[in-house]
């Protein structure tokens, strides 16, 4: 299963801020063992994505993170804006085509250099562009599960009080989202204890994992926590939540909300309950902290569910983040052959 590192967030409001994002990406790539050629290609990708935001949307955000698959290391770049969107995506990816009268080589360069490109754009709603570049020439593909996230602190903080993790492979996957009480380092310390409990005993069902989290988090600020465990062979998803983490399952049969009980894990966990639902092969699961409003509706974004989970997470976060709290969203689905 592909592993995702923490994200750095770079606001793009003027062309000079593209340089900061580029430097951060190049610095990360060198830590991951990229050679000069690959690091230079990553710099071009980030520059072109950021320049497109400045040129077409005036402002937006670039998220950069390390990713890994086994011994292979790479960088994921998400370029997010709320600009005019693209009328013809395929045409815009061809060199020489531009909607602003420039040479139109930006998206063409990205398509040539990146090992993976995924995009979602709607007229009047903006664009989300996902790009992957691996240190090695050979492309790396995700195997059983596709996971995408945005996990960022409130703008006034450097440390995010939310945490998440995904453990497992093959036919079983467990995902945890935790929202530490308050903000800053104390909240992060609390939510990371839930992550530690999950990663220490990844085979436990959600109810037992929640109880272990509660015991480990005693003495901390506490957190809202939700845990989902999918077993493909058993065709089931088990879910246990305490506090205000939202969870939904989407499939051809419609949307199903996942239920959490009131309380704070680590301090005031009055009731826990594990719910079991049928797992469909086409299911998509979305879990997020209360830094993101629950008013979003996937059906308002035609064909978004077909995009990579990172793109789905970025679109929902862009349009429904509250802006006054840490915000985490985790989207995952089974990769169907």
N, C-alpha and C positions, 0 to 999 in steps of 0.2 A: 504494500500500500504506500502511495506517495505520502511523504511527510512534509508538513508545512511549517515554516518558521514564523516568527513574529513579524508583523508588518511595520514599515516606516511610512508615514503619511507626509506628502509634500503638496501643499496648496499651490496652485498655479493661477496667479492673478495678473501677472505681467511676464514678459518674455525672460527677464532676468532670473525669475524663480525656476525656470527650466534647468539652469546650470546647477542649482543646488540638488535637484533630483538626480541629474546625471552623475554628479560627483558621488552621491550616496550609492547609486547603483554600481558604479565602477569600483568603489571601495569594497562593497559587499562581494562583487564578483571575484576580486583578487583574493579575498579571504577564503573563497570557495575553490580556489585553484584554477581560475580561468587564466588562459594565456593572454598575451597582449592583443592578439587578433580578436579573440572572443570578447574580451573586455571592451575593445573598441566597437565591436558590433553592438554590444549592449548599450554603449553610450549613444550610438546612432539611433537605436530603437527608442530609447527614452527621450532623446532630443526631438525626434520626429513626432512622437506622441504628444509631448508637452507643447511643441510648437503648434500642432493642430488644435489643441485646446485653446491656446492664446489667440490663434487666428480666427477660429470658427465659433468658439463659445465664450470667449473673453475670460472665463474662469472655470476652474475645475480642480480635480485632485488626482495625483498619481500615488499609487500604493506599490511598494516594492518589498518583496520577501524572498528568502532563500527557500528552495524546495529540494527534496532528495528522494531518490528511488534506489534502494540498495546502496551501492557505492557511488552512484551517479549523483552529481550536484548541479543545480541550475538556479535560475532566478525567474520569478513570476512578476510581471509588471501589469498593473491594472490602471488604465487611464479612464477617468470618469468625468463626465460633464453633463450639464443640463441645457446645452445649446440647441440649435435648430434641428439637429439630427441629419441623417443622410437619406436622400431620396432613392439612390441607386447604389447600394453597397458595393456590388461587384465592379461597377464602373469606376467608383472612387479608388479601388485598389489597383487599377491599371495606371501605369505611369503616363503622365501627360494629361490626366484629367483632374480638374480642380474646380471647385465652386466659387473660388475667390480670385481667379485670374492669375494665380501663380503657376509655377512649373508643374505642380501636381505630382511630385515624386515621393512625398512623405509616406503615404500608406503603401505605395509600391515598394519602397525600401524596407518597410516593416515586414511586408509579406515575404520578401526575398531572404531577409536575414533571420527572422524568428523561426524557431522550430515548430511552434504552434501559435496560431492566431484564431481568436474567436471574437465575435463582435455582435452587439445588439444595439440597434439604433432605430428610433421612431421619430417621425416628423414632429417637430415641436416639443419633444420630450428629452432629447439628448442622446448621448452615445456612451456605451461602455465597451472598451477594447481590452482584451486579455492577450498578453504576449508571453511566451516562454522561450528562454534561451538556455541550453545546456552547455556545460563546460566541455563536454566531449562532442565530437561531430555527430555521433549516432543519436538519433532521436530516442527518447524514452517515453513509453506509454504507460498510463495507469492500468492496473490489472483487473481488480475486482470491484473496487469502490471509487467513486468520484466525489471528492469533497472540496467545497469552496467556502471561504470565510472572509468576513471583515471583522476585525477586533481592534478597536481603537479607543483611546481615552477621551474624556471630555476635553475640549480645547484648552482649558486652563491647567491641565495636568500633563505630566510627562509619562506617568505610569498608568496603565489601564487596570482598573479594579475588577474587570471581567476576565475570565479565563475559559478555555475550552480544551478538550482533547478527544482524540478518536483512537481506539485501540482495536486490534483484531485484524483478520485478513480472511481471504477465501469466502466462506459462507456465513461467517459471523462477524458483526461489527457492533461495537459499543461506542456511543458518543455522549459526552458530558458537556454541559454549559453551566457555568457558575458566575453569579453576579455578587461580588463582595459588597457588604453593607458600606455605603458611603463611597468615597473616591480615594485615589492616591495609593500609597504604598500599603497602608493598613488593609484596605479593601483587597488589593492584589494578594497580599499574604494569605488572607482568608480563602479567597477563591482558588489559589494554587494548592491549598491543602486538599480541596476536593479533587483536583487533578491528580495529586499524589496518591490519594486513596484509590482512585480508579486505576491508575497505571501500576500500582503495586499488586492489585488483585484483579486483572482484567477479565477473568472468567466468571466473576460473580454476576448474578442477575441484578437488575436495577435496585430492587428493594434492599438487598444485602449491601450493595455498593453504597446506597444512600445512608444506611445505618453506619457503615464504616466511615463515611465522610463526616457524619455527625460526631462520632467519637473522636476522630482525629482533629476536628475543628474546634473542640471545646477550648475555651480560653481566647479564641480569636473573636473578631467582630461578627463572624458568621456570614452566611451567604444564602441567596436563593440558588437552588441547584435543580437541574433536570437531567435525567439519564435515559437514553433510549438504547435498546439492544435488539438488533435484527438478527434473526436466525433464518437463513434462506431455506434450509432443508426442512425446518419445522413450519415454514411459511407463516411466521409470526413476528411481530414487533412488540416488545415489552417496554413499558414506560413508567417511570416514577418521577414525580416532581414535587418540590416543596418551595413555595414562593412564586414570584411573578416572572418565571421564564415561560414564554409562549412556545407552543409546539403544534405543528400541523402535518398531516400526511395528505399528499395529493396523488391521485391516480385517475384512471379513466372513469372510475366510479364516483369521483367528486372529491370534496375536501372534508377531512375529519380532524376535529380539534383534539389535542392531547391534554388531559386534565392534570392539574397540579393542585395540591392542598396548601392552605395558608400556613405560614410559619417561616422560621429562619433556621437553616441547618447550622448546627454548632451551638446555638443558644436557646432556641424556642421551637423545637420540632415536635409539635403536638400529635400529628397524625401523618402516617405514611401509607401509601397504597400503591400496589403495582397493577397496572392495567395491561391487558393483552388484546392486541388487534391483529387482524389478518394482514399478512404482508403480500403485496402484489409485485410482480416483477417490474412493472412500470412505475412503481411508487417513487415519489420525491418527498423528502422530509425536510422541513424548515424549522429550526429552533432559534430563538433569539431572546436577548435580555430586554428589559423594559426601557432601555435607551432607544429602542425602535418602536414606533407606534404599531398597534395591531390592526390599523385601519386599511392596510394594503390588501389587494385582491389580485391574485396571479392571473385571473381571467382578463384583467384590464391590460395585460401585456401580451399580445398575440405572439405565440410560438416561443416565448421566453423559456418555457420549460425544456425546450430542445437544446438550449445553450448550455455551456459548461456551468457547473455549480458555482464557480467563482463569479461568473458574469451575473447569474441570478442573485447571488448575495449582494453584489455591488449595486445592482439596480434597485433592489428593495431598500438597502441602506441609504442610497442617495436620496430617494424620494420620501422616506419615512423616518429618518433619524430625527430624534427630538432636539439634539444639539445642546442639551443641558445635562447630559449624563453620559457615562461610558456606554459604548454601544457595541454589541457583538451579535453577529448572525452567522449560523452554520447551516449550510445546505448540503445534502448528500443524497446520492442515488446509486443504484447498482449499475455497473457497466454491463450492458447486454451485448453479447457477441452476435 
